[in-house]
Amino acid sequence: MSNAVKSRRTWLVGLAALVAAGAGAAWFGLTPRDPTAAGVAECRASRATAERLKPLARGEVAAVGVSNAPKPPPAIAFAGPEGQPLGLAAFRGKTVLVNLWATWCVPCREEMPALDRLQAELGGQDFEVVAINVDTRNREKPRAWLQENGIRNLAYYADPEGKLLQVLQKSGHVVGLPTTFVVDPSGCEIALLKGPADWASPDALALVKAALNRS
């Protein structure tokens, strides 16, 4: 049974209950709004970008899942380099590669130098690696770890409260760390990777360049 059919049936049951209570007349003729469908429609123009990526999800980035129907990612909040509150809307107009990492996650630590090189190679007005630390203990440790390991090109983003991780676990984006997803300039998610990758490899550079429509 499709989501639309399920949604319609649920709405009709609710409508019948309202009618029985004497309130149905006020709701008669309304149709339910499917926010997921609305998001997909909003991101229809992003399909062309996703199609460019599909043949490039190979080699070091073969595990990247490219979306068949891009849609806005879940609303997440985190802190910027100066501690200011941010969300993905702050990056509207540029392609962002969002990466969730923690100092206690060995694969995360191993891929951070590659993410740093990716930012050095392609970062600019139209692209940024947004690596968000999700450590909830010893809040100074992640910054210190980055400095000690020569990570110089990535801006520091963090969610020490752990709320962002909860949101993305509920949405199915996160089953473990690291997790990475790509959001295009219109704010639509076009690709998702659950696990690590060599983001400085030729395969990864080709994938990101395709997202940026660079040759």
N, C-alpha and C positions, 0 to 999 in steps of 0.2 A: 504494500500500500504506500503510495507516495506521500511526502510530507504535506503537500497541498490538500490531499484527500483527508488525511488525519486531522489537519488543522480545521478543515471545513466541518468534519464530523464533531470535533470538540466544541466548535463554536455553536453548532446547531443544538447540541445537548444543553449548553449554557443558555441559549436563547429560549429553549423550551422551559427551562426552570424559571426564567424571568417572566415568561408569559403566565406560568402557573401562579406566580407570586403577584401578578397584576401589573408587572412592570415591562412586559414584553413589547407593548406597543411603541415605547420610546426607542426601542432598538431594532424594530422591524426593518428589514431591507439593508442593514449594514453588512459589510463583508469584512472578514478578518484581514489584517495586514501582516504579511510574513516579512519580518525584518531581514532574514537571510536572503530572501529573493530580492528585496530592495537593494541590499548591499551588492549582490551579484550584478544587478542591472546598473548600478552606479559605476561599477568597475568594468563594464563591457569593453571600453576602449583599451583596457590593460591586457586584453587577450592577445593582441598582436605582439606585445613584449614577451608574454609567456611563451608564445609559439616560437619566438627566436631562441629562447632558452632551452627548449626541450631537447634538440639534438646535441646540445653542449653539456648536458648532465651526464658526464662520462668520466672515466679515469678516476682521478682523485676526488671528483665531486659526483660520482655516479649515483650516490645515495640521495642526492638532492631530489625532492619531489616538486615538480613544477605544476602549478595549479592549472586545471582545465577551465576553472571558472573563478578567476580572481575576485576577491572581496576584501573589504576592510578588515584588518586584524582586530582582535579584541582590544578594547580600550585599556591601556596600561599607563601607570604613573610611576615616575622615578625621579631621582635627583640629578641635577646637572653638575658640572665641574665646580661651581661655586655653591652648591647645595640648593640651588633654585629648583622649584618644582617644574617638571617637564612631562610632556606626553609626546606621542609620535606626531601629533599635529604640528609641533614645533619644527619638524623637518619637512613639512609639505613643500614641494617644489624640487626636492632632490631625492635620488635613490638612496635608500639606507639598507645596510646589511646589519640587522639587529642580532647580537650574539649575547646569550646568557652564560655567565661563567662564575666560578667560585674558586677560592684558593684551595679548598679541600678537595676539589675535583681534579684528579690527575690529568685526564684527557683535555680538560679546559686549559690547564697550565701549559700543556704541550703545544696547543694550537695558538696560544696568544702571540708568540713571536711572528707567526705567519700572518695573523690578523694585523699586526703592527706593520708588517711589510706591505700588505695589501693597501692599508691606509696611506702609507708613504708613496706607493706606486700610483694609485688611482684617486686618492682623496682630493677633494676640492669643492667648488661651489655646487657641483652636480652629484657628488657622491660622498658618503661618510660611513665608516664602520662605527656603529653605535654598540660598543661592548658594555653591557650592564652587569655590574657585579652584584651578586645576591647573597653575599656573606651576611649573617645576622649577628655574629659575635666578633668582638675585637675590630671595631670599625676602621681602625687605622691600618690594619694588616694588609688589606688589598692594595692601597696606595703604595705602601712600603714595598710590597712584593713586586709591583710593576716597576718601581724605580730600581730595585735590586737586580731585576732581570732585564734591564735595558729596554723596557717598553716605553718609547718616547713619543710615538706619533698618535696614539689613541687618547682622546679626551676621556676623562674619568666620569662615568655614569654609574649610579648605584641605587639599589633599593634595600637598604639595611633593615627595613621593617618586614620584608618577605612577602608583601602583599602582591606584588607583580607575579611572583612565581605561582601563587595560589590561583590567580586569574588564568594564567596560561596552562596550568595543570587541568583546570576545569574545562578549558576549551579544547583540550587534547593536543595542544602544541608541545607540551613538555611531559615526557615520561622519565627523563633523566637529563643530566647535563654532560656536555654542552648542548644547547639548542640554538639554531640560527634560522632566521627567516628574512626574506628580502621584500621590502616595501618600495613600490615605485613612486614617482613624484606626485601622483594623484592620491596617494595614501592607500593604495590597494596592495594586498599581499599577493605576490606572484610565485614565491618558492619557499620551501621549508625543508630543513635538514635536522633530523633528530640524531645527534651524534657529532663526532669530530670530523674535520677535513683539513687538508693542507691548503689553506686559503691563499698561499703565495705561489702555488703551483701554476704551470701554464694552463692546466685545465680550468682552475678556478678563475684565473685572470680572464680567460676567454669567456667564461660564463658571465662574469660581472660586466665585462665590456659589452656583451650582447644586451644585458639589461640597460646599459647606458647608450646603446645604439652607436657604439664606437667600433671602428674597424680595427 
